[in-house]
Structures are given as structure tokens and as C-alpha cells.
Amino acid sequence: MLNIQIKGLTGPHMKRLITVLLLISLLGQTQALPNGVDGRGDNGCVCHGGADDSTSVTLEGLPEEYNSSQEYNITLTIDSSVEMNDVQGGFRIIISEGEIIGDGWQFLGDGYTHSEEINDRRVWDAVWIAPAEEDALATFIIYGNAVNGDGSASSEDEWNSQSLAVPGPEYTGDASPLDLSYSVTSSQKAIAAIALLGVIVLAVVAIRD
């Protein structure tokens, strides 16, 4: 049996210390999502801090104007100086038209994201199938997150985004990409506050017992 002793901390005091350390560790890892991210990532990877300009996210292979139902080979790349380990990165892509198919890609919470089998890289290939309608505007919101692989969501990871728009041949409206905002929503702030409060309460209870 593991027997840890620290001078001045024995019995119940040691148990309290261990409990507090475990709670702190849990708080740091609750938002790590190695198997993909759902609608929680629709405003970016805010659990990993703010967007970082030193990390770039690019989706290549889209045409300036799509042809009805045509397939386009696309490549998503995250370029970052974040240390590469077994787990290197992930993504979330929200599109308004068409469909994306790729090995290890999954559709989760109305968007496309990585799975655990492909989070060991920062370059992903897939196919975008354009919509049949020729008068649509296909918009793409892409979030890419470069992680250091320590299993926790922190500011040591870096993420960024890209917004693209591809019109059909009969589309006549504004073809500008969607404007992205990195602000944390009220619901995200509330969830974070509740989680932090819960950890604090549990820590106080553990210390008092």
C-alpha cells in the first residue's frame, strides 16, 4: 500500500490535502475533449483560453464557386508552436450547406469534429460534397485547437479560427464570410462559475471534516 507522509500532515489532515489536490486536478481537466467537441465549441475553444494569433487554422481545397453536388477534396491544417505529443489537436467545423466525409470525422451537435483516433495530428483530409441547390451560399466556420497533450484544457494550448463562404452559380446575395466573435457567452460563463463554486464548496467541506 502507498504510504505518503509529509511533516506536520498526518491522518485526517493528509486526507484533506489529498482531496483538495484531486478536486483542483479535476477542475483543470473537465473540459478536455479528446473524442470531439459538440455545441460547446460553437464560439471557439474558450476553455483553452482566448484565440491566439500565433496559431493559424486553414481549410484548403474549396472552390470560389461550387458546382451542384460536386465533391471537393479539402485539407484542414493547424500550424502552431505548441509542443507535439501523442495528442496534438482537434477541430470543430460548422457548415450551412453540403456534407463533409472523412476518416475519423464525426458529426456531433450540428457540426463536424475529430474523434479520438485522429487527435494525434494537426492536418486532416476529408471531402466536402456541395449542395444540389445552385442558389445557396455555403458558409464554413472552422475552429482548430493545438494542444500539448497533457489531458487538461488550459491556456497552454492555442487555438484560432477561420471563416469562409462559397456561393453557388445562381447565388445573388452577399457572399461575405460570417464574422466571428470570440466572446464567452453568458451560458458558458454561468457553467464555469457553477463548476468553480462546486469545487470550492467541496474543498471547504473536505478541509473542515
Backbone bond lengths (Angstrom), bond angles and torsions (degrees), N, CA, C in turn:
res aa  C-N    CA-C-N  psi(-1)  N-CA   C-N-CA  omega(-1)  CA-C   N-CA-C  phi
1 M - - - 1.470 - - 1.520 109.60 -
2 L 1.347 116.58 140.01 1.453 120.88 179.60 1.517 109.85 -71.86
3 N 1.338 115.57 127.40 1.460 121.30 -178.14 1.519 109.07 -122.59
4 I 1.335 116.66 106.05 1.457 121.78 -178.21 1.513 109.10 -107.73
5 Q 1.328 116.50 130.30 1.451 121.16 178.64 1.526 109.26 -131.42
6 I 1.296 115.73 130.93 1.453 121.95 174.66 1.508 107.69 -122.16
7 K 1.308 116.90 134.59 1.457 121.70 -176.34 1.529 110.09 -54.36
8 G 1.330 116.24 125.80 1.470 121.46 178.53 1.504 113.55 89.38
9 L 1.347 116.66 -9.05 1.468 119.86 -179.70 1.516 108.79 -123.15
10 T 1.323 116.54 110.56 1.459 121.58 178.87 1.509 109.74 -138.47
11 G 1.324 115.82 161.85 1.455 121.50 174.83 1.507 113.74 52.84
12 P 1.347 118.25 -125.95 1.467 121.71 -175.91 1.521 113.14 -62.52
13 H 1.337 118.09 -30.84 1.469 120.43 179.41 1.534 110.55 -63.85
14 M 1.317 115.67 -41.73 1.463 119.56 178.14 1.522 110.67 -64.72
15 K 1.335 117.78 -41.13 1.462 121.28 178.93 1.524 110.92 -61.67
16 R 1.340 116.58 -39.66 1.463 119.78 178.62 1.520 111.03 -64.09
17 L 1.349 116.04 -43.14 1.455 119.93 -179.99 1.518 110.97 -61.72
18 I 1.331 116.32 -45.51 1.459 120.46 -179.68 1.526 110.90 -62.76
19 T 1.328 117.46 -40.37 1.466 121.56 178.98 1.519 111.57 -61.95
20 V 1.341 116.56 -45.24 1.464 120.99 179.72 1.520 110.81 -62.85
21 L 1.340 116.89 -43.18 1.462 120.15 179.84 1.521 111.56 -63.68
22 L 1.326 116.86 -39.32 1.463 120.15 177.43 1.521 111.73 -65.07
23 L 1.317 117.36 -39.15 1.465 120.85 179.16 1.516 110.93 -65.83
24 I 1.329 116.69 -41.31 1.459 120.40 178.24 1.523 110.23 -63.36
25 S 1.327 116.04 -42.45 1.464 120.39 178.40 1.521 110.91 -62.40
26 L 1.337 116.80 -40.93 1.464 121.18 179.59 1.508 111.45 -62.92
27 L 1.326 117.36 -40.90 1.460 121.36 179.84 1.516 110.82 -61.45
28 G 1.307 116.37 -37.60 1.456 119.84 -177.87 1.512 113.71 -72.83
29 Q 1.343 117.62 -17.42 1.452 119.29 -174.01 1.523 113.94 -113.54
30 T 1.316 119.30 0.25 1.461 120.02 -174.02 1.518 113.41 -63.86
31 Q 1.321 118.61 -27.40 1.448 120.11 -174.11 1.526 113.51 -103.29
32 A 1.322 119.52 5.64 1.461 120.51 175.14 1.530 107.95 -72.05
33 L 1.342 117.05 127.00 1.465 121.11 -174.16 1.524 109.98 -127.94
34 P 1.331 117.30 74.84 1.467 120.14 -177.31 1.520 114.08 -67.04
35 N 1.333 117.65 -18.36 1.461 120.75 -177.06 1.520 112.31 -103.67
36 G 1.337 116.52 22.28 1.457 119.92 176.50 1.507 112.50 110.07
37 V 1.343 115.50 158.91 1.457 120.76 -178.14 1.526 109.55 -124.59
38 D 1.332 115.37 137.05 1.460 120.30 -179.38 1.532 110.26 -94.01
39 G 1.325 117.42 -145.85 1.457 121.44 -176.90 1.511 114.71 -61.42
40 R 1.342 117.45 -14.38 1.464 119.66 176.69 1.525 112.08 -63.08
41 G 1.338 116.84 -18.40 1.456 120.40 -179.37 1.517 113.74 -99.92
42 D 1.330 117.90 13.44 1.464 120.14 -176.81 1.520 114.19 -69.83
43 N 1.332 117.55 -14.30 1.463 121.10 176.12 1.523 111.71 -113.43
44 G 1.320 115.91 18.66 1.448 120.11 -179.79 1.520 111.48 105.21
45 C 1.329 115.11 176.97 1.467 121.39 -177.90 1.524 109.29 -89.46
46 V 1.346 116.52 58.87 1.463 121.81 -171.20 1.521 112.95 -65.26
47 C 1.337 118.23 -19.56 1.467 120.47 176.61 1.521 110.93 -67.45
48 H 1.334 116.36 -19.26 1.456 121.60 -178.83 1.528 111.11 -101.26
49 G 1.331 117.62 23.32 1.450 120.86 -178.22 1.518 110.81 92.36
50 G 1.328 116.57 -168.47 1.450 121.39 -179.47 1.515 112.30 -83.50
51 A 1.325 116.28 168.09 1.460 120.75 177.50 1.521 109.34 -61.33
52 D 1.338 116.43 143.12 1.458 121.93 -175.73 1.518 109.71 -119.83
53 D 1.343 116.92 119.83 1.459 120.94 -177.50 1.521 112.89 -68.11
54 S 1.333 117.58 -15.68 1.466 119.41 178.78 1.521 111.85 -76.74
55 T 1.317 116.84 -9.48 1.463 122.74 175.74 1.525 108.82 -111.04
56 S 1.316 117.06 130.84 1.464 120.71 -179.36 1.523 110.72 -114.35
57 V 1.322 114.85 146.01 1.463 122.54 179.13 1.524 107.88 -125.47
58 T 1.324 116.90 123.04 1.465 120.04 -178.49 1.523 110.32 -133.32
59 L 1.324 114.94 136.48 1.464 121.97 173.50 1.521 106.96 -114.28
60 E 1.331 116.43 115.10 1.452 122.03 -176.22 1.520 111.07 -112.36
61 G 1.326 114.94 155.12 1.458 120.70 176.15 1.514 114.74 109.79
62 L 1.321 117.00 -9.04 1.470 119.68 179.25 1.531 110.09 -78.35
63 P 1.322 117.58 145.51 1.474 120.55 178.94 1.525 110.60 -82.44
64 E 1.307 115.80 164.91 1.471 119.68 173.07 1.517 110.47 -70.09
65 E 1.324 116.24 -30.43 1.467 122.71 176.70 1.523 107.64 -145.22
66 Y 1.329 117.06 127.65 1.455 119.00 -175.34 1.532 112.15 -85.85
67 N 1.321 114.76 155.57 1.457 122.18 171.30 1.523 108.66 -100.41
68 S 1.294 116.54 144.27 1.459 122.41 -176.15 1.532 112.09 -52.82
69 S 1.354 115.25 123.74 1.469 124.00 174.24 1.533 114.51 62.93
70 Q 1.310 117.90 11.60 1.469 119.80 -179.84 1.530 110.77 -76.90
71 E 1.343 115.48 149.21 1.456 121.51 177.82 1.529 109.98 -96.61
72 Y 1.337 115.84 134.97 1.464 121.58 -179.93 1.529 109.25 -125.15
73 N 1.310 115.85 129.10 1.462 120.63 175.75 1.528 109.24 -76.58
74 I 1.313 116.06 124.45 1.455 120.77 -177.74 1.534 110.20 -122.07
75 T 1.333 115.28 153.36 1.465 121.39 178.30 1.523 108.93 -133.84
76 L 1.326 115.38 125.40 1.461 121.67 176.32 1.526 108.07 -101.87
77 T 1.346 116.23 129.37 1.458 121.34 -177.56 1.519 110.63 -130.48
78 I 1.329 116.27 133.88 1.464 122.40 171.31 1.522 107.09 -111.26
79 D 1.316 116.56 120.39 1.463 121.47 178.85 1.523 107.71 -108.73
80 S 1.330 116.75 114.77 1.459 120.57 -174.32 1.526 110.12 -151.62
81 S 1.339 114.88 155.26 1.462 121.17 177.09 1.523 112.23 -89.94
82 V 1.331 117.67 0.14 1.466 120.84 179.04 1.522 109.27 -60.38
83 E 1.318 116.04 138.11 1.459 122.66 -177.86 1.529 111.70 -54.54
84 M 1.325 115.97 137.60 1.459 121.20 179.34 1.521 110.77 -95.79
85 N 1.333 116.58 126.15 1.457 123.08 176.16 1.520 109.01 -129.99
86 D 1.318 117.96 -158.37 1.460 120.32 -178.72 1.529 111.66 -60.53
87 V 1.330 116.31 -40.15 1.468 121.96 174.36 1.522 107.23 -105.23
88 Q 1.344 116.74 122.84 1.462 120.19 -171.92 1.523 114.23 -114.93
89 G 1.328 117.54 -29.09 1.458 116.94 -176.92 1.513 113.61 178.75
90 G 1.319 114.42 176.12 1.455 121.33 179.13 1.510 110.02 -157.16
91 F 1.326 116.13 178.96 1.456 119.72 -175.50 1.518 111.57 -155.56
92 R 1.315 114.62 164.65 1.466 122.42 169.60 1.521 107.14 -143.21
93 I 1.330 116.26 129.90 1.462 122.24 179.57 1.520 109.18 -126.41
94 I 1.316 115.55 126.47 1.465 121.78 178.91 1.525 107.80 -112.87
95 I 1.324 117.65 121.30 1.456 121.25 -178.93 1.523 110.22 -121.38
96 S 1.317 115.02 151.94 1.468 119.49 -178.58 1.518 112.74 -95.71
97 E 1.331 116.76 -22.08 1.466 120.49 -176.73 1.519 109.99 -141.59
98 G 1.325 115.74 150.61 1.447 120.27 175.54 1.514 113.25 83.79
99 E 1.326 115.18 -164.16 1.462 121.83 -175.53 1.516 109.42 -148.27
100 I 1.326 116.47 145.57 1.464 122.07 176.66 1.523 109.15 -114.36
101 I 1.335 115.41 132.98 1.467 121.44 177.29 1.518 108.43 -127.48
102 G 1.329 116.43 128.86 1.452 120.56 178.49 1.514 111.18 -159.49
103 D 1.323 117.10 151.19 1.464 121.33 178.68 1.528 110.12 -64.27
104 G 1.336 115.88 123.24 1.451 120.26 179.86 1.515 114.36 84.06
105 W 1.341 117.29 -6.48 1.454 121.30 176.08 1.530 108.43 -80.08
106 Q 1.321 116.78 149.49 1.456 120.51 177.14 1.526 110.08 -141.84
107 F 1.321 114.87 152.72 1.468 121.48 177.93 1.514 107.42 -98.28
108 L 1.335 116.48 116.68 1.456 121.04 -173.05 1.522 109.71 -140.91
109 G 1.338 117.25 121.90 1.455 120.25 177.77 1.509 113.38 59.60
110 D 1.335 117.53 44.89 1.470 123.60 177.84 1.522 113.31 66.09
111 G 1.318 117.33 26.29 1.457 120.46 176.47 1.519 110.32 -155.09
112 Y 1.317 115.78 165.54 1.465 121.41 179.81 1.522 109.70 -98.24
113 T 1.319 115.83 141.48 1.458 120.53 -177.53 1.522 110.20 -150.28
114 H 1.327 115.33 170.84 1.461 121.82 179.22 1.525 110.27 -76.13
115 S 1.307 115.36 165.15 1.459 122.16 168.76 1.530 107.31 -116.79
116 E 1.317 116.35 173.41 1.468 120.11 -176.25 1.527 112.06 -63.07
117 E 1.322 117.31 -27.54 1.461 119.85 -177.17 1.528 113.18 -74.10
118 I 1.334 118.37 -13.65 1.474 119.29 -179.29 1.535 112.25 -124.79
119 N 1.344 117.65 21.28 1.464 118.95 177.28 1.530 111.89 -89.99
120 D 1.340 116.07 11.39 1.463 121.50 -179.83 1.527 112.18 -96.06
121 R 1.322 117.31 22.40 1.468 122.05 -176.20 1.521 110.14 -152.08
122 R 1.339 115.15 174.77 1.462 120.90 176.39 1.519 111.78 -130.01
123 V 1.328 115.81 15.49 1.464 121.95 174.36 1.527 107.46 -133.66
124 W 1.327 116.57 128.06 1.466 121.45 -177.84 1.530 110.13 -132.56
125 D 1.321 116.08 137.02 1.462 122.09 177.44 1.527 109.91 -108.01
126 A 1.315 115.15 147.48 1.466 120.50 178.65 1.532 108.74 -160.46
127 V 1.316 115.26 -176.91 1.468 121.70 177.78 1.522 108.44 -126.75
128 W 1.327 115.84 128.94 1.466 120.17 172.61 1.519 108.21 -100.46
129 I 1.331 116.11 125.59 1.464 121.95 176.74 1.525 107.60 -99.73
130 A 1.312 115.86 115.66 1.469 121.27 -176.99 1.526 110.74 -67.01
131 P 1.322 117.07 155.32 1.471 120.21 179.27 1.523 111.37 -69.16
132 A 1.321 115.67 159.03 1.463 120.07 178.25 1.525 111.13 -73.20
133 E 1.342 116.23 -32.14 1.464 120.30 -179.42 1.538 110.65 -67.62
134 E 1.299 116.96 134.21 1.461 120.78 -178.06 1.521 113.32 -92.49
135 D 1.327 117.43 -6.78 1.461 120.02 -176.44 1.527 112.34 -108.44
136 A 1.332 117.66 21.99 1.465 121.32 -177.98 1.526 111.04 -99.97
137 L 1.328 114.96 163.40 1.463 122.27 172.14 1.523 107.33 -116.22
138 A 1.320 116.44 116.15 1.459 121.19 179.33 1.529 109.24 -89.70
139 T 1.324 116.42 115.90 1.467 120.35 178.72 1.533 109.36 -105.02
140 F 1.322 114.47 146.69 1.461 121.89 -178.95 1.530 108.87 -129.67
141 I 1.316 116.57 123.13 1.460 121.87 171.71 1.522 106.66 -112.89
142 I 1.320 115.92 118.69 1.467 121.23 -173.32 1.521 109.95 -118.69
143 Y 1.327 116.26 125.28 1.464 122.07 173.29 1.525 108.23 -116.93
144 G 1.319 116.42 129.80 1.451 121.22 177.35 1.514 110.77 -126.34
145 N 1.324 116.32 137.34 1.458 121.45 -175.64 1.527 110.13 -125.23
146 A 1.340 116.92 120.06 1.463 122.07 174.96 1.522 107.91 -94.29
147 V 1.328 117.29 120.38 1.464 121.09 -175.12 1.530 110.45 -116.21
148 N 1.332 115.12 157.61 1.468 119.91 -179.35 1.519 112.99 -91.21
149 G 1.334 117.40 -1.41 1.453 120.95 173.28 1.511 115.80 79.93
150 D 1.356 117.84 15.99 1.468 118.27 -178.97 1.526 112.76 -87.02
151 G 1.339 117.16 1.64 1.454 120.73 175.50 1.511 115.22 86.18
152 S 1.319 118.09 0.89 1.458 120.18 -179.66 1.522 109.67 -123.00
153 A 1.336 115.47 154.04 1.460 121.33 176.46 1.518 108.12 -92.63
154 S 1.330 116.63 115.78 1.456 119.34 -176.56 1.516 110.08 -149.23
155 S 1.338 115.62 173.85 1.453 121.50 179.45 1.519 112.11 -71.81
156 E 1.340 117.70 -6.19 1.455 120.35 175.92 1.525 111.40 -74.50
157 D 1.334 117.01 -18.03 1.457 121.88 172.39 1.523 107.91 -84.78
158 E 1.325 116.71 159.74 1.464 120.16 -178.91 1.530 109.89 -133.46
159 W 1.333 115.88 137.64 1.456 119.93 179.74 1.522 110.42 -137.43
160 N 1.312 114.59 161.64 1.458 120.74 175.19 1.521 108.34 -156.43
161 S 1.322 117.11 -173.80 1.469 119.81 -172.95 1.516 111.24 -147.62
162 Q 1.317 113.70 169.78 1.453 121.46 174.83 1.518 108.27 -148.30
163 S 1.312 116.02 144.74 1.461 121.24 177.88 1.524 108.77 -125.74
164 L 1.339 115.70 129.01 1.467 121.28 -177.38 1.523 110.18 -133.00
165 A 1.326 115.68 158.84 1.468 120.96 176.41 1.526 109.09 -143.87
166 V 1.334 115.55 134.83 1.464 121.40 -179.01 1.525 107.95 -128.31
167 P 1.333 118.04 114.37 1.464 120.28 -179.40 1.525 112.28 -84.80
168 G 1.319 115.53 155.81 1.453 120.56 171.50 1.523 109.45 -83.62
169 P 1.321 118.42 168.29 1.468 121.91 -176.22 1.522 114.01 -63.90
170 E 1.333 118.05 -22.39 1.457 120.88 -179.03 1.532 112.57 -105.75
171 Y 1.321 117.27 7.01 1.462 119.96 -178.80 1.529 109.41 -76.67
172 T 1.347 116.99 135.48 1.468 120.96 -175.04 1.538 113.46 -122.49
173 G 1.308 117.65 0.99 1.460 119.92 -177.00 1.516 113.04 -90.07
174 D 1.330 115.58 -164.16 1.458 123.18 178.31 1.539 109.01 -71.42
175 A 1.315 116.50 124.11 1.465 120.89 -177.25 1.526 112.26 -104.22
176 S 1.323 116.67 22.57 1.469 120.00 179.90 1.525 110.16 -73.63
177 P 1.350 117.47 143.12 1.475 120.24 175.57 1.527 110.68 -63.25
178 L 1.306 116.95 156.19 1.456 121.88 178.87 1.522 110.46 -67.67
179 D 1.321 116.03 142.62 1.459 121.08 176.85 1.520 108.61 -79.26
180 L 1.328 116.39 132.25 1.458 121.23 -177.91 1.519 110.45 -100.81
181 S 1.311 114.82 141.66 1.466 121.58 175.82 1.515 108.20 -123.38
182 Y 1.348 116.08 134.49 1.454 120.60 -178.06 1.522 112.76 -100.20
183 S 1.327 116.67 10.78 1.459 118.57 -177.98 1.527 110.72 -70.16
184 V 1.320 115.37 145.32 1.459 120.99 178.00 1.521 108.86 -77.12
185 T 1.314 117.35 131.37 1.460 121.28 -179.05 1.524 110.69 -73.26
186 S 1.331 115.59 163.30 1.471 120.96 179.55 1.524 111.32 -61.59
187 S 1.351 116.36 -39.06 1.464 119.21 -179.82 1.523 111.15 -66.20
188 Q 1.326 117.30 -38.63 1.460 120.28 178.09 1.524 111.01 -65.97
189 K 1.335 116.73 -39.90 1.461 120.46 177.22 1.527 110.65 -62.95
190 A 1.349 116.13 -41.48 1.460 120.16 -178.69 1.526 111.00 -65.19
191 I 1.345 116.92 -43.34 1.463 120.34 179.41 1.522 110.87 -62.35
192 A 1.331 116.51 -43.30 1.463 120.37 179.77 1.526 110.85 -64.11
193 A 1.337 116.30 -40.59 1.467 120.18 -179.67 1.524 111.35 -65.75
194 I 1.345 116.58 -41.79 1.463 120.47 179.35 1.529 110.61 -64.52
195 A 1.352 116.43 -42.62 1.463 120.14 179.42 1.527 110.97 -62.71
196 L 1.339 116.31 -43.60 1.460 120.11 179.62 1.524 111.03 -64.67
197 L 1.336 116.51 -42.69 1.460 120.53 179.27 1.526 110.67 -62.27
198 G 1.338 116.36 -41.16 1.459 119.71 179.11 1.512 112.48 -61.52
199 V 1.327 116.36 -42.00 1.467 120.28 178.72 1.523 110.80 -64.99
200 I 1.335 116.74 -41.44 1.466 120.55 178.98 1.523 111.06 -62.02
201 V 1.337 116.77 -45.49 1.469 120.90 179.60 1.526 110.70 -60.83
202 L 1.320 116.77 -46.55 1.460 120.34 179.71 1.526 111.43 -62.18
203 A 1.330 116.40 -38.41 1.463 120.31 179.46 1.532 110.80 -65.81
204 V 1.350 116.72 -41.59 1.466 120.21 179.21 1.515 111.13 -64.53
205 V 1.336 116.13 -42.42 1.461 120.80 178.96 1.530 110.51 -61.51
206 A 1.354 115.37 -43.38 1.465 119.47 -178.91 1.515 111.58 -64.19
207 I 1.332 117.33 -37.36 1.465 120.77 -179.60 1.504 111.88 -70.31
208 R 1.331 116.74 -37.20 1.480 120.97 -176.71 1.518 112.06 -75.25
209 D 1.352 116.83 -31.30 1.486 119.44 -177.29 1.518 112.21 -63.20
